[in-house]
Amino acid sequence: MRVVVQRVIRASVEVDGLTVGEIGPGLLVFVGVGREDTPGGDGGAASGAAPDPAARAGALTGTARGGAPAGAARGAPVPGAAAIALADKVANLRIFPDLQGRANLSLLDTGGSALVISQFTLYADCRRGRRPSFSKAADPAPAEALVEEFRLALERLGVKTAAGRFGAHMTVSLVNDGPYTILLDSEVLSGPRSGRGAETAADGVAGPGSPATPQGD
């Protein structure tokens, strides 16, 4: 799965001229689902033996706070593990300013909301020709289920959410605060770290209003 996270002052989404979702300060989150994220390969299992979902969630988040299924048997596929872990990552990204103006607070700390919008074009392949290929994007039915699981996982963590309409032509309006935009990929986040330079945004990200060095957890 891939998500693009934007820190916003406000954001809204319309379908056929009607507003179907809007938030104030918080995060606008575009969510893309790949073929390997769907049953039979949740977040990369297609490349080998099915991973332990609980361990995968822990690798993504650093903790079990994302609500990955407890006690799952090793190797047993659990649909939505990557969606749950990514939701935890998004909810806990420390990209909001504290009283000193440093990006030390998360969406949970600030009580902000999340606007979740499906975005299959995050899996565009532009390596050949001039027309993007979307063959790596998941089929609509399983993709919709995982986008909804991601949103529900945010809700379970205590984040108030709004959403677009899956499969519809949407008009999205936002005021990006920073600007602050971050790309998260479950394939990358679940891999091993290779030192301080490989730390994820949740461990301290440099950006507008951020300190030059990570502040730790």
C-alpha positions in Angstrom: 0.0 0.0 0.0 1.1 3.6 -0.6 -0.2 6.7 1.1 0.5 10.4 0.5 0.0 12.4 3.6 -0.4 16.2 3.5 -0.6 18.4 6.5 -3.5 20.8 5.9 -5.3 23.7 7.4 -8.5 22.4 5.8 -9.5 20.1 3.0 -12.7 18.9 1.3 -13.9 16.6 -1.4 -16.8 17.0 -3.8 -18.7 14.5 -6.0 -21.1 15.9 -8.6 -20.9 19.3 -7.0 -21.8 18.1 -3.5 -19.4 18.0 -0.6 -19.1 14.4 0.6 -16.2 14.9 3.1 -14.4 17.8 4.8 -12.0 18.5 7.7 -10.4 21.4 9.4 -6.8 21.1 10.6 -5.4 17.7 10.2 -4.2 15.4 7.4 -5.3 14.8 3.9 -4.4 11.1 3.1 -4.5 9.7 -0.4 -4.5 5.9 -0.3 -3.4 3.5 -3.0 -3.6 -0.2 -3.0 -1.4 -2.5 -5.1 -2.1 -6.0 -6.4 0.2 -7.5 -3.8 -1.7 -5.9 -1.0 -4.9 -7.9 -1.8 -5.6 -11.4 -0.4 -2.8 -13.7 -1.3 -0.1 -11.1 -1.0 -0.9 -8.4 1.6 1.9 -5.9 1.2 4.4 -8.1 -0.6 3.7 -11.7 0.4 3.7 -12.6 -3.3 7.4 -12.3 -3.4 7.9 -15.3 -1.1 6.4 -17.1 1.9 3.5 -15.3 3.6 4.8 -13.1 6.4 3.6 -13.1 10.0 1.1 -10.2 9.9 1.7 -9.2 13.5 5.4 -9.0 12.9 4.8 -7.1 9.7 2.7 -4.5 11.6 5.4 -4.2 14.2 8.0 -3.6 11.5 5.9 -0.9 10.0 5.1 0.9 13.2 7.8 0.0 15.7 5.1 -1.0 18.2 1.8 -3.0 18.3 -0.3 0.1 18.7 -1.7 -0.3 15.2 -4.0 -3.1 16.4 -2.5 -5.9 14.3 -4.3 -9.1 15.2 -2.8 -10.5 18.4 -1.7 -14.1 18.5 -1.9 -14.6 14.8 -0.3 -17.9 13.7 3.0 -17.4 12.0 2.5 -17.5 8.2 -1.3 -17.2 8.5 -2.5 -14.4 6.1 -4.5 -11.7 7.8 -6.2 -9.3 5.3 -5.6 -5.7 6.1 -2.4 -6.0 8.2 -0.6 -3.4 6.1 -3.7 -1.1 6.2 -3.8 -1.3 10.0 -0.1 -0.7 10.4 -0.1 2.3 8.0 -3.0 3.8 9.8 -1.0 3.6 13.0 2.0 5.2 11.3 -0.1 8.1 9.9 -1.9 8.7 13.2 1.4 8.9 15.1 3.6 10.8 12.6 5.1 13.8 14.5 4.6 16.5 11.9 2.6 19.1 13.8 4.2 22.0 15.6 4.5 22.1 19.4 4.6 25.3 21.5 8.2 25.9 20.4 7.3 25.6 16.8 9.0 22.2 16.3 7.3 19.4 14.5 6.9 17.2 17.6 3.2 16.4 17.8 1.1 13.8 16.0 -2.5 13.9 14.7 -3.5 12.1 17.9 -1.7 14.7 20.0 -3.4 17.6 18.3 -6.9 16.1 18.0 -6.9 16.8 14.3 -9.0 14.9 11.7 -8.1 12.9 8.6 -9.7 13.1 5.1 -9.1 9.7 3.5 -9.4 9.5 -0.3 -8.7 6.5 -2.5 -6.0 7.1 -5.2 -5.2 4.2 -7.5 -2.9 6.4 -9.5 -0.3 6.1 -6.8 0.6 2.9 -8.6 1.1 4.5 -12.0 4.0 3.0 -14.0 5.5 5.6 -16.3 8.6 3.8 -17.4 7.4 3.1 -20.9 5.7 5.4 -23.4 3.7 8.4 -22.4 0.6 6.8 -21.1 0.8 5.6 -17.5 0.1 2.0 -16.8 -2.0 1.1 -13.8 -1.5 -2.7 -14.0 0.1 -2.8 -10.5 -3.0 -1.2 -8.9 -5.4 -3.6 -7.2 -8.8 -4.4 -8.6 -11.6 -2.2 -7.3 -13.4 -4.5 -4.9 -10.4 -5.6 -2.7 -8.9 -2.1 -3.0 -12.1 -0.5 -1.7 -12.1 -2.9 1.2 -8.5 -2.1 2.2 -9.0 1.7 1.9 -12.0 1.3 4.2 -10.0 -0.8 6.6 -7.4 1.9 6.7 -10.0 4.5 7.6 -11.6 2.3 10.2 -8.2 1.7 11.8 -7.7 5.4 12.1 -11.1 5.7 13.8 -10.2 2.9 16.2 -7.1 4.8 17.2 -9.3 7.8 18.0 -8.9 9.9 14.8 -12.0 11.5 13.5 -12.2 10.8 9.7 -14.0 11.9 6.6 -13.8 10.2 3.2 -14.2 10.5 -0.5 -16.3 8.2 -2.6 -14.5 5.2 -3.9 -14.5 5.0 -7.7 -16.1 8.4 -8.3 -14.7 11.4 -10.1 -13.8 13.7 -7.2 -12.8 17.3 -6.9 -10.4 17.8 -3.9 -9.7 21.2 -2.4 -7.0 21.7 0.3 -4.8 24.3 2.0 -1.5 22.6 2.5 0.2 23.8 5.7 4.0 24.1 5.2 3.8 22.8 2.5 4.2 19.4 4.2 3.8 16.2 2.0 5.1 12.7 2.9 5.0 9.5 0.9 4.7 6.2 2.9 5.0 2.8 1.2 4.3 -0.4 3.1 7.0 -2.2 1.1 9.7 0.3 2.1 8.5 0.7 5.8 8.5 -3.1 6.4 12.1 -3.5 5.2 15.2 -3.4 7.5 16.7 -0.1 8.5 20.3 0.8 7.7 21.2 3.4 10.3 20.0 6.8 11.4 19.5 8.0 7.8 16.9 5.3 7.2 14.6 6.4 10.0 11.1 7.1 9.1 9.2 10.3 9.4 7.7 9.3 12.7 11.1 9.3 14.3 11.8 12.9 13.4 11.4 14.5 10.0 13.1 17.7 8.9 10.7 20.1 7.3 9.0 23.5 7.8 8.8 24.2 11.5 11.0 21.2 12.3 14.3 20.9 14.2 17.3 20.0 12.1 17.8 16.8 14.1 15.4 14.1 15.2 13.9 14.6 18.7 13.4 10.9 19.4 10.2 9.1 20.4 
